[in-house]
Amino acid sequence: MRTTAIYILVFLFIIPSKKGFANLKPDDFKKFIVVIDAGHGGHDPGKNTRNGIKEKDIALKIALLIGDELQKRKDIEVIYTRKTDVFIGLEERGHIANRAEADLFISVHCNAHNSQASGAETYVLGLHRNKTNFEVAKAENEVIYLEDNYEEKYAQYNLNSPESVIGLTLMQEEFLDQSIQLASYVQDNFRQKLKRKDRSVKQAGFVVLHQTVMPSILIETGFIT
């Protein structure tokens, strides 16, 4: 798990020197801000396995390990959406990053399947290119039903409709190229350093990615099943 966390963040070490990834203001820039979002939490366990492993626990451990490594750099500030087993709504996760005027948003998750599926994949916000992408995003987005007043907060989303994300994608188009390059760095490290099956960079309509106004990715680090 520690190795997984380290290679997820390897690409981050070169980014502060690449202004294309940051909302930089040269006169007042102090630190490169990375928001790390451990998926699920609290009464939302995420995916589960037969032996009791919960996605929320694995995602949190990986997120904290990434943060520990990044905080060794004096020019990087790390902000977590959660550091304990608590429930944070999808909308609030994005708001945390926006309020911090973050340069990057990384959401950490784990996959699960009833087959022998394996490997890692990284998502950026976009259209559901196929049914599999749609089902992954739909499963993660269903967290909103655990939130109070979800009907009002997420009235613009139709989780059952791939077409419903077209307008949402346009709102984040400014950061799409940066997010795709970021996701490619992550997948390169999974494949080259960890020798993990590369399930590629994909696009899908994740609510948590839509909420942010900076380069943002969602990493499915592996299959806990």
C-alpha positions in Angstrom: 0.0 0.0 0.0 2.8 2.4 0.8 4.4 1.7 -2.5 1.1 2.4 -4.3 0.8 5.7 -2.5 4.4 6.8 -3.3 4.0 6.1 -7.0 0.7 7.9 -7.2 2.5 11.0 -6.1 5.8 10.7 -7.9 4.4 12.8 -10.8 3.5 15.6 -8.3 7.1 16.3 -7.6 7.7 17.9 -11.0 4.5 19.8 -11.2 5.4 22.9 -9.1 7.9 23.8 -11.9 5.2 23.5 -14.6 3.0 26.6 -14.5 0.5 25.0 -16.8 -0.8 22.9 -13.9 -1.2 25.7 -11.3 -3.4 28.7 -10.8 -0.2 30.6 -10.2 0.0 34.3 -9.2 3.8 35.0 -9.4 3.6 38.0 -7.0 2.0 36.2 -4.1 2.5 32.5 -4.7 3.8 30.7 -1.6 3.0 27.0 -1.8 1.6 24.6 -4.3 -1.6 23.4 -2.8 -2.8 19.8 -3.2 -6.1 18.6 -1.9 -6.3 14.9 -1.3 -9.7 13.4 -1.1 -10.1 9.9 0.5 -13.3 8.5 -1.0 -16.3 7.6 1.1 -16.2 7.5 4.9 -18.5 7.3 7.9 -21.8 5.6 7.1 -20.7 5.3 3.5 -18.3 2.3 3.4 -17.8 2.3 -0.4 -17.2 -1.1 -1.8 -16.8 -4.1 0.5 -15.3 -7.5 0.3 -16.4 -10.8 1.8 -13.6 -10.7 4.4 -14.7 -7.3 5.7 -12.3 -5.0 3.9 -13.9 -1.6 3.2 -13.0 0.8 0.5 -13.3 3.8 2.8 -10.5 2.4 5.0 -8.1 1.6 2.2 -8.7 4.9 0.5 -8.0 6.8 3.7 -4.8 5.0 4.4 -3.5 5.7 0.9 -4.5 9.3 1.0 -2.7 9.8 4.3 0.4 8.1 3.0 0.4 10.4 -0.1 0.0 13.4 2.2 2.9 12.3 4.4 5.2 12.1 1.4 4.1 15.4 -0.1 4.5 17.3 3.2 8.2 16.5 3.1 8.4 19.2 0.5 8.5 22.7 1.9 6.9 24.1 -1.2 3.8 21.9 -1.1 0.8 22.3 1.2 -1.5 19.4 1.7 -5.1 19.7 2.6 -7.3 16.6 3.2 -11.1 16.4 2.7 -11.0 14.0 5.6 -8.4 12.5 7.9 -10.6 10.2 9.9 -13.6 7.9 9.3 -16.2 10.6 8.8 -18.8 11.2 6.0 -18.2 14.2 3.8 -20.7 15.0 1.0 -19.5 15.1 -2.6 -20.4 18.8 -2.9 -18.4 19.7 0.2 -15.3 17.9 -1.0 -15.1 20.1 -4.0 -15.9 23.2 -1.9 -12.9 22.4 0.3 -10.6 22.5 -2.6 -12.1 25.6 -4.1 -12.0 27.5 -0.8 -8.3 26.6 -0.5 -7.7 27.8 -4.1 -5.9 24.5 -4.6 -3.7 23.8 -7.6 -4.6 20.1 -7.7 -7.4 17.8 -6.5 -6.9 14.1 -6.2 -9.7 11.7 -5.2 -8.6 8.3 -4.1 -10.8 5.2 -4.5 -10.7 1.4 -4.9 -12.4 -0.7 -7.4 -14.4 -3.9 -6.9 -15.9 -6.5 -9.2 -17.3 -10.0 -9.1 -14.8 -11.3 -11.7 -11.0 -11.6 -11.6 -10.6 -7.9 -12.7 -7.4 -6.2 -11.7 -5.3 -3.1 -12.3 -5.5 0.6 -11.8 -7.3 3.3 -13.7 -7.5 7.1 -13.4 -10.5 9.2 -14.4 -11.0 12.8 -15.4 -14.3 14.5 -15.8 -16.0 13.9 -19.1 -18.6 12.0 -21.0 -19.2 8.3 -20.3 -17.3 6.7 -23.2 -18.7 3.3 -22.6 -21.1 1.4 -20.3 -18.3 0.3 -18.0 -17.2 3.9 -17.4 -20.8 4.9 -16.8 -21.3 2.2 -14.2 -18.1 3.1 -12.3 -19.1 6.7 -12.1 -22.7 5.9 -11.3 -21.6 3.7 -8.3 -19.4 6.4 -6.9 -22.0 9.2 -7.5 -24.7 7.3 -5.6 -23.1 8.5 -2.4 -25.2 11.6 -2.8 -28.3 9.6 -1.7 -26.7 9.4 1.8 -26.6 13.2 2.1 -29.3 15.5 3.6 -31.3 17.5 1.1 -29.7 15.7 -1.8 -32.7 16.4 -4.1 -32.1 20.1 -3.9 -28.3 20.1 -3.9 -27.9 17.8 -6.9 -31.0 18.7 -8.8 -29.0 19.2 -12.0 -27.7 15.6 -12.0 -29.4 12.6 -13.5 -27.2 9.7 -12.4 -28.9 7.3 -14.8 -28.2 9.5 -17.9 -24.8 9.7 -19.6 -26.0 12.7 -21.5 -26.6 14.7 -18.4 -22.9 15.3 -17.9 -22.4 17.2 -21.2 -23.0 20.6 -19.7 -21.1 19.8 -16.6 -18.0 18.8 -18.6 -18.0 22.1 -20.5 -17.8 23.9 -17.1 -14.5 22.2 -16.4 -13.1 22.2 -19.9 -10.5 24.8 -19.0 -8.7 22.3 -16.9 -9.4 19.1 -18.9 -6.1 19.0 -20.8 -4.1 19.4 -17.6 -6.2 16.8 -15.8 -5.6 14.3 -18.7 -1.9 14.9 -18.6 -1.9 14.5 -14.8 -3.8 11.2 -15.1 -1.4 10.0 -17.7 1.6 10.5 -15.3 -0.2 8.5 -12.6 -1.0 5.6 -15.0 2.6 5.6 -16.3 3.9 5.1 -12.8 1.4 2.3 -12.1 2.5 0.5 -15.2 6.2 1.2 -15.3 7.1 1.3 -11.5 4.5 -1.0 -10.0 4.1 -3.3 -13.0 0.4 -3.1 -12.4 -2.1 -3.7 -15.2 -2.8 -0.4 -16.8 -6.5 0.2 -17.2 -5.8 3.6 -18.8 -7.0 7.1 -18.4 -10.7 7.4 -18.8 -13.5 10.0 -18.7 -16.7 9.8 -16.8 -19.2 12.1 -15.1 -18.0 12.0 -11.4 -19.9 14.5 -9.3 -16.9 15.1 -7.1 -14.7 16.1 -10.0 -17.3 18.5 -11.4 -17.4 20.5 -8.1 -13.7 21.6 -8.4 -12.2 24.5 -10.4 -8.7 23.2 -10.9 -7.0 20.2 -12.5 -8.7 17.2 -10.9 -8.4 13.4 -11.1 -10.1 10.4 -9.5 -7.8 7.3 -9.1 -9.2 3.8 -8.8 -6.0 2.4 -7.2 -6.9 -1.3 -7.6 -9.5 -3.9 -7.0 -10.0 -4.7 -3.3 -11.8 -7.9 -4.4 
